[in-house]
Amino acid sequence: MTPKRFAFVIADLYGGGAEKSLLYTAAGLHQRGHTVKVFILRDRIEQPIPDGVTVENLALINRFSKMFSTPLVEKWQAARIARTLDDFAADVVLSCSCDKITRHLRHPNLWFWIKSDISAKFSDPDQRAKAFAKVHRFYTGRNVVAVSQGVKDNLLDVIGLRPAEIRAIYNPYEREPFLRLAEEPAPVPEGEYLINVGTYEPRKRHDRLLRAYKASGVTTPLVLLGKGKGDEEARLRKMIEDMGLAERVILPGYQTNPYPFIRHAKALILTSDAEGLPRALIESLLLGTPVVSVDCPSGPREILAGELADFLVPREDEAALADAIARMDAAPITVTEAHYRPFLKETVLPQFEALARSA
């Protein structure tokens, strides 16, 4: 297609999944001949910036804007962003994690990129109602990109959103960089092991994982790769001790490069209450490591296809999870390209390019 100008707007590049997937997408579009620019609203950059992707800090989130966070201030911030987008002459604008501000933009081809299942985040009825109201306020009558079909369905059917248009587009992946990272030196445990990758937080449901792991009867060690805020790690260690699993569960500490651990694992297990499109499952398949997952909203059902569908279990069925862990440990599935092809950049990036044709 004719080269286009893509603008990404995000609060900052300090963090994990959303920031990484945005930069992967931006880099992929640049490689396909498009002009790409990432606009951040404060100078916080943790992720490496890919070649060809320009990042511009608009410095719109600061002590003043946080102290006086009102719709009037948001509109002032949005006006500054609008002028910058006009100067850049963006054909497509993708807003991620700063929609409180960008909802005031009226660019003709603005898309709000929703990365998580908002409907599954809150159990308290009042918090849930407020979250749903916010979704309606921000996105009714606007263009939306949902990170998975499950997120799209929940926005429409559970929350009742009525956007101008909504498309489900996966995050794009390239296999080779993950394979290279997986070859880097790392303190990987010797011998066979199972692995779970995720922040030590209640949503990831390490309690469910540990109970099912114990019930499975497998003797293969379990690695819990991640970190926790506050005393989350201390609580997790106590849980492991109380269950009598201290000899079989390994906490290697936070690893900036988790991919050697994933690559050498016998299988990866996901037990979260909610996800958007779980990166850990996709990255595991890219590295040839099979997966077991609970059928949480949303994403796992779209990832565990073919033979892997037998290892997708109901979220609250710990007996089924234990059985799936035991079956995978006894006879791990061989991962093929068919398992991860829907997420490769060659499959996904043309869908982002199609957004330019909708202007």
Helices and strands as residue ranges (DSSP letters): E 5-10, H 17-31, E 35-40, E 54-57, H 63-67, H 71-88, E 92-96, H 99-102, E 110-114, G 118-120, H 125-139, E 143-146, H 149-153, I 154-158, E 165-168, H 175-182, E 194-197, G 202-204, H 206-216, E 222-225, H 232-242, E 249-250, H 259-263, E 267-270, H 279-286, E 291-294, H 300-303, G 306-311, E 312-313, H 318-330, H 337-340, G 341-343, H 345-356
